[in-house]
Amino acid sequence: MPQIKIYGLREQLRPIMAAASDVIHSCFVDALKYPAEKRFHRFFPLEADEFIFPAGRSNRYTIIEINMIKGRSGEAKRNLIRQLFERFQTVLGITGDDLEITIIEIRKANWGFRGKPGDEHELNYKIDV
């Protein structure tokens, strides 16, 4: 169950939160064969003085940080990243120059949910895609 954090300027991020969540979720379902009923997105709309980013980016600059259990193939992760870039451009009008994506992989034993460490759970989806 990847946990996804999305950061951006408040005035840009708030109006697109629902659409961005739909885009992100569709990419996870398509690229990682993730169950459609699972969605864990948290948005962090920031004021301009709270979000310092590189020169050459527009006020639509957005960061997606993905925490997920280790085990997906490199190709699956590249496919996810490609789909995110493509769909953010097509659906939301946010170009690749204004989108950064990081994937942080965590061992199952280092993730706790539903009252147990992750390596004690039987997941209802595949990690090794």
C-alpha positions as CSV (number, residue, x, y, z in Angstrom):
1,M,0.0,0.0,0.0
2,P,2.2,2.9,-1.2
3,Q,1.8,6.1,0.7
4,I,1.9,9.1,-1.7
5,K,2.7,12.7,-0.7
6,I,2.1,15.5,-3.1
7,Y,3.6,18.9,-2.5
8,G,2.9,22.2,-4.4
9,L,2.0,25.8,-4.1
10,R,-1.4,26.2,-2.3
11,E,-3.1,28.2,-5.0
12,Q,-2.0,25.7,-7.7
13,L,-2.5,22.4,-5.8
14,R,-5.8,22.9,-4.1
15,P,-7.9,23.2,-7.3
16,I,-6.4,20.1,-8.8
17,M,-6.2,17.8,-5.8
18,A,-9.1,15.4,-6.8
19,A,-7.9,15.2,-10.4
20,A,-4.3,14.7,-9.4
21,S,-5.4,11.9,-7.0
22,D,-7.3,10.3,-9.9
23,V,-4.3,10.5,-12.2
24,I,-1.9,9.1,-9.6
25,H,-4.2,6.3,-8.8
26,S,-4.7,5.4,-12.4
27,C,-1.0,5.2,-12.9
28,F,-0.5,2.8,-9.9
29,V,-3.4,0.6,-11.1
30,D,-2.0,0.4,-14.7
31,A,1.8,0.3,-14.0
32,L,1.9,-1.7,-10.8
33,K,-1.3,-3.7,-11.0
34,Y,-2.4,-2.0,-7.8
35,P,-5.9,-2.8,-6.5
36,A,-8.4,-0.1,-7.5
37,E,-10.0,0.1,-4.1
38,K,-6.7,1.2,-2.4
39,R,-5.7,4.8,-2.4
40,F,-3.4,6.5,0.1
41,H,-2.7,10.1,-1.0
42,R,-1.8,13.1,1.2
43,F,-1.6,16.6,-0.2
44,F,0.6,19.3,1.2
45,P,-0.4,22.7,-0.3
46,L,2.2,25.2,0.8
47,E,2.4,29.0,0.9
48,A,5.0,30.5,-1.4
49,D,7.4,31.3,1.5
50,E,7.2,27.6,2.6
51,F,8.0,26.0,-0.8
52,I,11.4,26.9,-2.1
53,F,12.2,25.3,-5.5
54,P,14.8,25.6,-8.3
55,A,14.9,28.5,-10.7
56,G,13.4,27.7,-14.1
57,R,10.3,26.0,-12.7
58,S,6.8,27.6,-12.8
59,N,4.4,28.1,-10.0
60,R,2.9,24.7,-11.0
61,Y,6.0,23.0,-9.8
62,T,4.9,19.8,-8.0
63,I,6.7,17.1,-6.1
64,I,5.4,13.5,-5.8
65,E,7.0,11.4,-3.1
66,I,6.1,7.7,-3.1
67,N,6.9,5.4,-0.1
68,M,6.3,1.8,-1.0
69,I,7.3,-1.7,0.0
70,K,10.5,-2.9,-1.8
71,G,10.1,-5.5,-4.5
72,R,8.8,-3.9,-7.8
73,S,11.0,-4.4,-10.8
74,G,13.0,-1.5,-12.3
75,E,10.9,-1.6,-15.4
76,A,7.7,-1.4,-13.4
77,K,9.0,1.7,-11.5
78,R,10.2,3.3,-14.8
79,N,6.7,2.6,-16.3
80,L,5.0,4.2,-13.3
81,I,7.2,7.3,-13.6
82,R,6.7,7.6,-17.4
83,Q,2.9,7.3,-16.9
84,L,2.9,10.0,-14.2
85,F,4.8,12.4,-16.4
86,E,2.6,11.7,-19.4
87,R,-0.8,11.9,-17.5
88,F,0.2,15.0,-15.4
89,Q,1.0,16.7,-18.7
90,T,-2.1,15.5,-20.6
91,V,-4.7,15.7,-17.8
92,L,-3.4,18.5,-15.6
93,G,-1.2,20.5,-17.9
94,I,1.8,20.1,-15.6
95,T,4.9,19.6,-17.8
96,G,7.8,17.3,-17.0
97,D,9.9,20.4,-16.1
98,D,7.4,21.2,-13.3
99,L,7.1,17.6,-11.9
100,E,9.5,15.7,-9.7
101,I,8.9,12.1,-8.6
102,T,10.8,10.2,-6.0
103,I,10.3,6.5,-5.0
104,I,11.4,5.5,-1.6
105,E,11.4,1.7,-1.1
106,I,11.0,0.2,2.4
107,R,11.4,-3.4,3.5
108,K,8.2,-5.1,4.6
109,A,9.5,-5.5,8.1
110,N,10.0,-1.8,8.4
111,W,6.4,-0.9,7.6
112,G,3.6,-1.3,10.1
113,F,-0.1,-1.3,9.3
114,R,-3.4,-2.8,10.6
115,G,-1.7,-3.6,13.9
116,K,1.3,-5.7,12.7
117,P,4.6,-5.3,10.9
118,G,4.3,-5.6,7.1
119,D,6.2,-8.9,6.9
120,E,3.5,-10.5,9.0
121,H,0.7,-9.6,6.5
122,E,-0.7,-11.5,3.5
123,L,-1.2,-8.8,0.9
124,N,-4.1,-8.9,-1.5
125,Y,-1.9,-7.6,-4.3
126,K,1.5,-8.5,-5.9
127,I,4.6,-6.6,-5.1
128,D,6.9,-8.4,-7.6
129,V,5.6,-6.8,-10.7
